[in-house]
Amino acid sequence: MTKLRAKRAWWPCAVAIALAMGGAGLVAAPASVQAQPAAVVRGLPDFTELVEQVGPSVVNIRTTEKVTARPSIGGMDEDMLEFFRRFGVPVPNIPRQQGPQRPQPEEQPRGVGSGFILSPDGYVMTNAHVVEGADEVIVTLTDKREFKAKIIGSDKRTDVAVVKIDATGLPAVKVGDVGRLKAGEWVMAIGSPFGLENTVTAGIVSAKQRDTGDYLPFIQTDVAINPGNSGGPLINMRGEVVGINSQIYSRSGGFMGISFAIPIDEAMRVSEQLRVSGRVSRGRIGVQIGSVPKDVAESIGLGKTDGALVRGVETGSPAEKAGIEAGDVITRYDGKAVEKVSDLPRLVGNTKPGTKTHITVFRRGALRDLSITIAEVEPDEKVAAKAAEAEGKGKSSTAAQQIGLVVADLTAAQAKELKVKGGVRVVSANDAAARAGLRADDVIVALANTEVRNLKDFEAVLAKADMGKPINVLFRRGEWAQYALIRPNR
C-alpha cells in the first residue's frame, strides 16, 4: 500500500482524482486543463560512471610538521624546573651525565585533505589551508602509490595551492565551464572526509556567486563536505571539475547542508600564476569602499543601490592620482558594471598591475569617466612585516590577529582632541578588519555593542566575542563616527 501511494503521487492530477472516485465514469477534462503539460518525472542520476571516470584523478593529501621537544634535564622540562625554583622546592638530584639534552625535531601528523591532478606530469591542485605550515606533503594516488610533494605556491586570499609530485602519465581532470553551471544542477564531490579516502557524496548546486565576504564568489551546494574534503573537486554530470570544495557553514563543526566551492575558472587563473612565479600578482587602486544604502542612493540621485561607495582614498594611491574622491560611487570598472560592492575588489584584483583602464564614478548627480593605472597589491610577506613592525607600537592578541587588528591605547592628548572619553587607536588593519574598511589611526570606541575605553576593555570584549559571527565596530575617523562590520577569518 505504501509503495502504491508513493507511485500515485507522481501521476497527473486528473487521473488521480478519477481513481479516487473508483475509476468509473472517466470524463474528458476541459480543453484548458488538457492543454497543461504533464509533470515531468525524472529518476535520480547514476554517478557510477562519473566515479570511474574522475576517481583516479582525485588524491589524498597528508601533511606533517616538525615539532621540537623542549630541552629537558633528567627527564624534566624547563617548566617543571621553574616550578621547583619559584616555590622553593629542592630540585631533585640529577646525575651529572644527565645534563641538558639536545632536543630532537619530530615529525607529527598535521592534517588530511584532498586534491586533484591538474596535468599528467604531476601538478596537483588543493586548498592553501591544507598545506599551510606543512614541513612535508605526502600525496597518495588511488592506486596506493605515495609521493612526497613540493609546494609550488599557495594563495591565502583565494585558498588555492599547487603542489608537484615526481610522476608522469597521470590521469588529469577535465576542467568545466562554470558559466554553464545552473542552480539545481546535480554535482558530485570526491575526497577524504575524516581521512576516509575516495569518499563520494552528491547533491545539487544551491546558488552561484554566493558572497561570503571573502575574495571570491563561491558556488554553494548541499553536497556533504566534512574535514578532509577540503581541496577535493566538485564535479558536474559531464565529469568536469567546476570547483574546489573549500568551506562549510556549520555551528557544530560538521556538515549542516551548506558547503562552498571555489569556482574552477578563478582557481585556474590563480594556479597558472603559481606555476609560473610561485605567487599571485593582483591589482589595487587604494580605496576603502562600502555598499550604497538605499536612502543614500535616493538622496544623491543615483536611484539604485548598485555600485561601490568610496569611503576613503589612500594618499598617493592610483585612485587619488586618478581623481577619485570620498563620496564617489564607482558604477563601472573597465567597462564592466559594478553591481555590488564585492564586485570591485575582484575586478581590480584580476587586473594585471601596470594596466591603464577606466573607472566610471557617480558624483554630485553626474557620471564621470576617469583614467587610472592599476598598482600591485603588496605580497603577504611585506604586509606581515609591516604588521610585525607595528606590533612594537601596539598590541595584537591572538583574537585581535584573527580579525586583522593591531591596536594601542589613546594618549590623553588624542582623547582630548577627538573629544572622546576613551578608545583604542588602530595601529594597523589587515585581512578581515581591512575588508571592513578600518585603517590606521581610526579610533575604536565600541566593539560588539560594548563601550571600549582602553586596551584592557578592548581585549576583554574581544575575548568574549563569537568569532563565528560578524562583529560590529563603532569607530571615529577624524570628527566623524561610523560603523563597520568585521567578519572574522574562518
N, C-alpha and C positions, 0 to 999 in steps of 0.2 A: 504493500500500500504506500509506503513511504517513497519507494522508487517511482511509482506511477504518478504520484503528485508532483514529484520533482520534474518529471518529464512534461507534465501538463503545463507547468509554469512557463515553459518556453513556447507553447503553441500560440497561434494568433488568437486574439481576444474573442472574435465572433464564434469560432469553433468551440472554445472553452465554455462559452455561455450555453451553446446548443447542447453540449454534452451534459452540462449541469441540469438541463431540463429533461434528460433521459435519452437524448439523441433523436427524439421523434419530432416530426414536423419541422425539418430544417427549412428556413425561409431565406430567400436571397436577400442579402443586405442591400441597403440603398447604394446607388452609384457612387455617392460621395464617400461612403465607407469603403467600397471595393477599390476605389482609386488609391487609397492609402497603401504604401508599400508594406509588405510583411516584415516583421522584425528579423534582422539578420542574426542567425545563431552560429557562433564560431566555437570550436573546441579550443582547449588550451594548447599552446605551442609545445613542440617536442624539441628539447635542447640537446639531444644526444649527439647529433651530427656536429653541432657547434662545439661541443666539448671536445670531440675527437679532432676537430679542425684546429681549434685555438689552444687547447690544453697544453700541448707540447711547448708552446711559446711562453708559458707562464712559469715563473721561477719563484723559489723560496729564498728569502734573504735573511741570514743571521748575522748579527754584529756582536763584536766583543770589544772590551776596553781594558786597558792595563791599569790595574789598581795596585798602588804601592802600599804595603803594610807599614804601620808606624814602627819606628825603631823601638826595640824593647831591651830590657836588661833582666836577665834571668826569667824570661817569660812574661814580665810585667811591662806594659807600655808606659809612656810618659805621663798619661793622665792619672794612672794608679799611683805612680811615684809622687806626683804633685799632691795627690790627696794625702799621702803619708806625711809629706813635708809641711803642708798647710796646717794640719791639725796636730802636729807634734807627735805623730805616731812613729815609733822607731822603724826605720827601713830594715826589712829582713836581711840577714847576712847573705851575701851573694858571692860565690867563689869568684876570684879574680879572672879566671879564664872565661867566665861568662859575662864579659863586658858588653857594651852596646853592640847589638847585632845589626849588620847592614841589611836594610830592608830589600826584599826581592820583589820586583813587579810581578803581579799575577794577572793572567787574562781571565776575565769573568764575563759570562754572557750578559749582553746589554739589552738585546731586544730581537724581535722577529717581525719580519714584514714580507711584502710580496713585490714582484716586479714583472716585467715582460721584455722579451727580446726585440730590440729595435732593428737589428741588422744581423745577417748571417755571420759577420766577423766578430760578434761578441759584445756589442754595445747593448746595455740593459737600462731601461728607464724605471724609476721608482720615485718615492717621495723624498724630499730633502730631510724631513724629520726622521725617516727610517735610518739614514746613515749618519746623521749629525752626531759628532762627538765620538764616532767609532774609530778604534785603532785597527780593526780588522773587519773586513766584509767578506762573508762566505756566501756564494751563490750555489744553490742546488737545483739541478735540472730535474725534469720529470723522470728521466732515465737513471736518476740517483747519482749522477756524476756531480762532484763538488769542485768548485774553483774559488781561489782567492781572487777577489775583485779589486781593481784600482778605482778610486773615486776620481772621475774625470772633472766633475764640477757639480755644485749644488746651488740652488737659488731659493733662499728662505721666503722671499716675497711671494713666489708662486708655488712654493713647496714642491719643486721639481728637481730631481737629481739624475745624473747619468753616471753609471759605473761600467767598467770594461773588464771582461774576462778573456783569458787567452784560449780561444776556441774558434773554430771555423765550421761552416756548413750547418749553422744552427737554424731552426725554424723561426723565422721572423714573423711578427704580426702584420696584418694589413691595417692601414690607417684609414678610418672612415671620415665622412664629411659631416661635421657637427651641424652644418646648416640644414641638412635634410632630417635631422632628428626632431621628433614631434612629441609633445606631451601625450601620454597614454600609450606610447610605443613600448613594446616588450624589450627588456635589456637583461643581460646576464653578467655576473661577476665571478671571477675565479681567483682564489687567493689562499692564504694560510691563517685563517682566524684562530687565535689561541694556539698557533703552531700546528694546526691540523692541515697538512699540505693538500693541495689540489681540491679544495672545497668549492663546490659550485652552488651559487644562490641566484635567484632570479626575481624580477619584479617589473615595474613599469617606470617610465620617466614621469615624475610628478610635476616638474616645472623646469623651464630653461631660463638662463640669465638670472639666476637667483642671487641677489646681492646680500651677502652676509657681512659686509663691512671690510672684507679682505680685498686684495689687489685684483682678483679675478671674479667674473660672474660664474657661478657654479651650475652644474647640472644637478638638480635634485631628483632623487629616486626613492623608491621604497624597497630597494634591494637590501637584503640583510648584510650589513657590514659590521664587523667587530674588530677589536685589536688584533693585528696580524694581517688584516685585509689591506692595510694601507700600502699604496704603491701598485696594487694589482689593477688589471684592466677592467673597464666597463665595456661590454661588447654588445653590438646590435644584432639583429636577426640575420644580417648578411655576413656575420663572422668578422666584422671590422671593429677595431678599437675606437671608441668615441670619447673615452675619458679615462682618468686615473682616479681610482677611489681614494679619497683623501680624508674626509671628516664625517662625523656623525653628530646629530643633535641628540643629546642624552642627558637625563637628570640622574641616571643611575650608573653611568659608565659603560652600559651595554646598549645594544641596538634597540631603538624605540620606534622604528618605522620611518625614520627620516635620515637619509645619507646624502653626501655631496661628493661630486666628482669634478676634477679639473677638466675642462674641455680640451680635447686632444689637439686642436689646432693651436691653442695658446701654449700647450706643453711642448709641441713640436718646435714652435718658434724659439722657446727657451732652450730646448735641447740642442738645437743647431748652433746657438751661440756657445753653449757649454762645450760642445765637441770641438769647436774651432779655437776658443780662447780660454776655456775653463771658467768664465764668468759671464754675466749678463750686463750689457750696457743699455741704460734706459735714459729717456729724455726727461727733462724737468723744465718748468718755466718760473718757479719761485712764487707761488701764490698760496694763501690759505683760503679754502673755499667751504661753502656750506650750501644747503638746499635753499630753494626760494619759497618762503612761506606764502600761502595763498593771499593773505591780507597785504603782504608786501608787494606781490605781483600786481595786485589790483591798484594799489596806491601809486605805483610808479608808472602805470600804464602798460605793463608787459602783458597783462591779461591772462597769462597761463603760468604754471609753476615749473615749466621746463627750464633747463639751464643750470649753471653753477654760479652762485653768488660769491663774489670776491670779497672776503672779509679783511684781507691784508695782503700787502705786496712786499716781498723782501727787498731790502736795499741792494742795489747793484745787480739785481736779477734780470733775466731776459724779459720778464713781464714789465718791470719798471722801465727798462730801455725801450720797450715797445709802446709804452704809454698807457698800460692797463692801470686802472685806479681802483681803490677800495670802493665798493658800492656798485661796480660794474657787474652785469650779469653776462657770463660767457654763454652764448647760444649755439655757436658753431666753431668747430676746430678742423682746419684743413678741409673745409667743405662738408664735413660730417656734422649732423645735428647732435647737440649735447642735450639729451632728453632728461637725464637725471644727473645729480652731482657726481656719482661714482663713474660716469662715462668719461669725464675729463682726465683723471689720472691714468686710466687705461689707454686712452687715445694718445696722450702725451708720452706715456711710458713706452709705448710701442714705436715711437718715432726715433730715428737714429739721431744721436747728438750731432749738432752742427747743421742740421737741416733747417732751411728757411721755409716758413709756411705762413698761413694767415689765420687770424682769430677774429670772430665776429662778436662784438660786445653790444649790449643794450645799455645806453647811458642817457639819462635825462630825456626819455621819450623817443630816442632815435637809435638806430643801429649803426655801428661804425666797424669798418674793416681795418684791422691793424696787422702789420707785418712783424713777425717775430722769429728770432733764431733760437733754436732749442739747445739748451745746455745739457750736461750729463749729470745724472744722479751720482752722488759720491758712493764709492764702494762701501760695503758694510764695515770693512776694517777701519776706514777713516772715521766713519760715524762712531764706531765703538771707541776709537782712540780719543775722539773729542769728548765722548761721554765720560771716559775714564779721567780725562783731564779736568772736566767739570766736577767730577765726583770729589776732587780735592777741595773744592769750594763749597759743595753742597753735600746732601746726603741722599743715598739711594739704597733703601732696604730691598729685600727680595720682592716684597709686594709692590713697592714703587717701581722697580725694574720691570715687573710684569706688565705694568701699564705704560712703561717708557718714560718715567719721570725721574729727574734729579732735582731736589728742592732744597731751599735753605731758609733759615729764619729771616724775617724782616728786621731791619735795623729800626731804631726809634725814629730816625730822620725820614726813612722811607715811609713808615706808617703815618707820620705826621703829614708828609707831602701828599699822600693819597687820601688822607682823612679817613683812615680805617682804624679799627680797634686792634686789628692783628691780621695774621695770614701768613702764608709761606710764599716765597718768591721762586718761580721756576728758573732753575739754572740751565737745564736743557730738557727738550722734549723730543722723543723719538717714537717710532712704532705706533702703538695704539693712541698715545697722547698726541703725537704729531698729526695723525689722521683725524683726530677730533678737533684740530685747529689750534691747540695750545702751542706756545712758543716761549723762548727765553724771555725773562723779565715780566711775564704775566704774573699776577699775584692771586693765588687761590685763597678765597675767603670762606668757602663752604665746600664740603665733599659729602656726597650721598645724603644730602639734605641736613647735614650737621655742620654747625659753625666750626671753623678751624682758626685758632688764634696763633698757633705756633707749630713748630716742627713736631713736638710731642703729641699735640692734638691730631695732626695730620696722620702720623704713624698709627695712633690708636684707632682712628676711624677707618683707615685703610685695612688694618688687621682684621676688622670685623666685617668688612665688605664682602659680598658674594661675588667672587671673581668669575662666576659663570654668567653674570648678568651685566648689562651696561651700567656704568657708574656716572651719575650726573655731577658736574663740577660748576660751581659759580666762581667766576674769576674777574679780576679787574685788569683792563688794559688801558693805561692812561686814566682818563676820567670816566671811562665807560665800563659798565658791568655787563657781563653776558654769560649765558650758559653753554656748556659743552657736554657731550655725551661720550664718555670713553668706553670703548668695547675692548675688554682685556683680551690679550692674545690667548688663543687656545693651545 
